[in-house]
Amino acid sequence: MKFHSLNNPSITASFKQAVVAGIAPDKGLYFPDSIRPLTKSFFDNIEDLTDHDIAFEAIHQFVKGDIPDSVLREIIANTLDFEFPVVDIAENVGALELFHGPTMAFKDVGARFMANCLGYFSKGQKEEVTVLVATSGDTGGAVANGFLGVDGVNVVILYPSGKVSDIQERQLTTLGKNIEAMEVKGTFDDCQRMVKTAFLDCDITDRKKLTSANSINVARWLPQLFYFLFAYKQTKSKNKELIFSVPSGNFGNICAGMVAQKLGMPVKHFVASTNANDIVPKFMEKGIYQPKPSTATISNAMDVGDPSNFVRIRRLYNDDLQKLRANLSSYAFTDEATKKTMKKIHSDTGYILDPHGAVGYLGLKEYQKTHPNTYGIFLETAHPVKFLDVVEETIGYSPAIPPQIQRVMDKKKRSHAISTYAELKSYLLAH
Ligand SMILES: *Cc1c(COP(=O)(O)O)cnc(C)c1O
């Protein structure tokens, strides 16, 4: 499969080239040249397939030519060794729990898949690849865990000092080996700016092969479509029209769901649920895309003021706003509404939502007000324990710490404190 830059369709790349470069030379996002639907019998018989078989069929066309089938099966088995249950929490409402992986957020799937692909592409290569990534929280841990010990790949993670949760910080600073954490005196925007500057700095790129591990990278973005299919498989027998509500920040996750729909998965409608960072809800209402500086909220992984994957969604609908509106609704919610929902769901059902999942739940209920006879799934994108302070304060109860989190709790933090781009640059040139 060929990919092309969304800025200029004549700039093309194979899957391997797109993964290794991360972003096109003209800074456009890569997008597949075609998305060929799977057969009707695939969906008719999906309940007879294993998750690994489903994932293989779904991603095969995108990687064919660059990854042999036997290797792809291995990569999928390494990526998907945990559960993706849809848990009924109310009438016609299910939570798709994406937090049963090693770092307890959905980003484990994309990060592991990408790490395995890059590990395969780097085998036998003399030149090492450096993955440079900025995180506002969950990406760092997932990338650190996914890339740990991958030969030929070094990882440098930038995170804003004091602005990620204690558990998130431990997940990205305690692993060592080929993972280096840069603790930046500044905000997430500062981290992201440093990463972007490095990608444009010939002093660095002439000497080092750099790539990104954000959802702009196709190997992190596309595998996120797997669990939409797993959710469909689990809920198909309900015989109801299916709605997905996705708590969204950079819009990579929901965009992958839309690719699953293009593959033929029956979905009635998508809901993009956001916090106060309401660029997309505003766009859906007014047709004007107006990025703005991000606002800090309790669902911090969605504090994005210029969602990078939204261009891919526009492309999926050929930039036709009417067509997009027919398939996507988008709503924004305040922290107050989010907390109120966390409290209410806990007291009514005993289920503990994390702040991101709560935003997803709210968006789903908003849509179901006018579409009651549907089955709605909201994505529970992280385990509530990752946001312990907010959860404790809101519901007055603290969830038990699961073993994969406990494991990092008493490890020693190792990070490299920096405050300027020059410091990052000299680090990269020296290592
Ligand atoms: C990253 C993240 C999101 C946002 O996902 P996007 O693909 O950027 O829209 C939502 N919830 C959690 C917990 C996250 O870590």
The ligand as a Gaussian input file, in Angstrom:
#p B3LYP/6-31G(d) Opt

LIG

0 1
 C       -4.545000      10.314000      24.371000
 C       -5.789000      10.170000      25.170000
 C       -7.041000      10.615000      24.676000
 C       -7.188000      11.338000      23.363000
 O       -6.989000      10.501000      22.256000
 P       -6.788000      11.118000      20.793000
 O       -6.503000       9.972000      19.897000
 O       -5.616000      12.069000      20.910000
 O       -8.043000      11.849000      20.438000
 C       -8.178000      10.374000      25.446000
 N       -8.096000       9.767000      26.653000
 C       -6.912000       9.350000      27.165000
 C       -6.903000       8.713000      28.513000
 C       -5.728000       9.532000      26.457000
 O       -4.563000       9.124000      26.993000

